[in-house]
Each structure stands twice: as C-alpha cells, then as structure tokens.
Amino acid sequence: MQTLVIEGYLAADPSILSAQGSGRKRASFRVLETTRYRRADGEQGERTTGFNCVCFNETTAENYIAPYARKGSRVILQGHVENDSWTGKDGVEHYDLRVVVEDMRLKNRRDAPSNRELAAGDAGPDAASGYDLNDDIPF
C-alpha cells in the first residue's frame, strides 16, 4: 500500500456521519491543494486539486475533527488512496478515488486571547494573595 501526504485547506466544514448498521461515526471532508508553477513562456500558473477524504477513526472524528476543523483550516494529512464505487438513483455505476485518512494535523493559527478573556480568566499574579495592585496605596 502506498502512503500519501497532503497539505492543503479544508474546502468546507467536515461532515460527521454515522454508519447505518453500527452507528459508528466517521468524518468526511474535502481538502484543496494548490500547486504553483512557471509555464514555458515564463508566466506563472497554478493548479488546484481537490481530494475527497474520509476518516474512519471514531475518536478522531468526534474529539478532534468535529470541534476544531473548519472551512479554510490548514491541514496536513497522511493516508492511502482507495477506489470508491456506488450506484446512483438512476442505476448508473459511479467511480471515485478517496483518501482514507490515517493521521491528520490541524495547522490553524492560534489567535491571541481577547482582553475580555484575560480579564475574566487571569486576575494577575497576586490575585491569590488578596492584594489588588491597582488599588490606591494608603501612604
């Protein structure tokens, strides 16, 4: 089996689906990867490729992908390619390739906490001692 590593961005919020028989959860999402290159005439070009991905690890789908992965999130994933086939409602057989994700890392930018979060969550280093450094000094 060949291993594939993709770095790209989520095209939409992931879908968390339940299997009909077992009820096990899986995550389904699409990753877009853009390659930039220079054409023979010297002009720059780019090509975007979309990958349909599925993660069958229930714990990863519920505890990592569902709460943190959002449209536009930068991801690095590792997995392998499988053929996917199904019969449509019109009776036509359809074929597709999908990436079965074995490992996934979110590379989201961590936003700085807002002033409101700092005021509510961190009262300062001397909060436990009972002294307020912003209080007027009596002498």
Buried (B, 14 or more C-beta within 10 A) or exposed (E): EEEBEBEBBBBEBBBBEEEEEEEEBBBBBBBBBEEEEEEEEEEEEEEEEEBBBBBBBBEBBBEBBBEEBEEEBBBBBBBEBEEEEEEEEEEEEEEEEBBBBBEBEBEEEEEEEEEEEEEEEEEEEEEEEEEEEEEEEEE
